[in-house]
Amino acid sequence: MSEQQGFSPRERRASFTLASIFGMRMLGLFMIMPVFALYGGSLDGFSPLWVGIAIGAYGLTQAILQIPAGWLSDRIGRKPVIYGGLALFAAGSVVAAMSESVYGVVAGRVLQGSGAIAGAILALAADITREEHRTKAMAIIGVCIGISFAVAMVAGPLLAAQFGLAGVFWATAVLAVVGMLMVRLLLPDSVSKGQIRDVTAAPELLGRLLKDKQLLRLDFGIMLLHLSLTAVFVAFPLSLVDAGLVREHHWWLYFPTLLASFVLIVPFLILGARRNMNKLLFQASILVMMVALVLMAVAGTQLWLLVLAMVLYFTAFNFMEASLPAFLSMLAPVGGKGTAMGIYSTSQFLGAFIGGVAGGALYQKLGGSGVFLLVALAMVFWFWLSAGMTNVSRVRSHILPIGVKIETESARSQLLQRLMALPGVHEALIIPDEGAAYLKVDGNIFELDQAKRLINL
């Protein structure tokens, strides 16, 4: 395969660089989760409620700024937004590292979250890569995010054991600076293409997509998934200590359980895609997560039950974390994927904030078992909500440049009709201002070359 056809070295370098920057930032946000309840006791004002607030605080500013930061990158460029976001993340890490009270740590976490660069990174990836390789670039970024979560569960306890809680925050500050250097040295210069509807939100579509019941199910789903994550990690590290696992050795549990969960989900992801069983497996994962939470609640000091519960929890969590964005991509209307993803990401971070606050408040009133059981009840609600989900099939999106030839409304209408007539095309949309045609197609039938030839007639 020639370089013109394949992933070029420039595209490959940019994709892996952006994935690394995204991953390092998420690593910095996640590392605090397994350690704050264990190492924050010396901070002034420390309490279970403030543990939860500190763990989830980043989600509030992320939720508020996620979509606006993407819009800003359309106007002033991708790199300035990424630089600014990483600088805010570094500043928040320093504030948290130097704080002697839990309130200062929370302020630092809020500042960390204000560096909402996800939209700008995805948009820059879209700017730099050709459309036929954009899915590959996004997949690399997605894989790196998953790896960062796994690394955080191991690196957080190791760093805290050696350098204390402040050391974890100093490490996140260093990661942010490294990210800025990577932007400067490794990312090629590019001209922003402005709004690309597959990666950034279109303001005029927000109201419409907020009324889409299928997409709302996914938004509530990711909110509940991350609500469960932050709530669980208010209580679970303390459950491990009660079961006799000293805090310095917690990574001994997280590493093998995460590894086992990644191995376990692979056949189910393949099965769901090949046998069109996505909905069934997704609902089964919700039930598995509910069972895991109940096991956490009843385990007491039995370490083996906590280990089993964590394997089940991470397996279900990772399966849903991988499945939900894929479902959203298939269900989003043509030209609306960026907007749908913006709402989805906002819901995700809002869930992290709510879960942290609720988990801390519940732990203070009801203890760890109360947290786990009430989150398990939330899974019951999610299972009921998922009953109305569509069993998504293999759907793909494409963006094709139409150039300046299609100048009149009549010509655009004719092109749109010809595109809709192609085998496998479900939806088509032409955006004259962007000089692009957006297609939503059946990946098993649609032939991309046929559409390109039609456009170039």
Secondary structure by P-SEA (a helix, b strand, c coil): ccccccccaaaaaaaaaaaaaaaaaaaaaacccccccccccccccccaaaaaaaacaaaaaaaacaaaaaaaaaccccaaaaaaaaaaaaaaaaaaaacccaaaaaaaaaaaaccccaaaaaaaaaaaccccaaaaaaaaaaaaaaaaaaaaacaaaaaaacccaaaaaaaaaaaaaaaaaaaaccccccccccccccccccccaaaaaaacaaaaaaaaaaaaaaaaaaaaaacaaaaaaaacccccaaaaaaaaaaaaaaaaaaaaaaaaaaacaaaaaaaaaaaaaaaaaaaaaaccccaaaaaaaaaaaaaaaaaaaacaaaaaaaacccccaaaaaaaaaaaaaaaaaaaaaaaaaaaacccaaaaaaaaaaaaaaaaaaacccccccbbbbbbbbbccccccaaaaaaaaaaaaacccccbbbbbccccbbbbbcccccccaaaaaaaaac
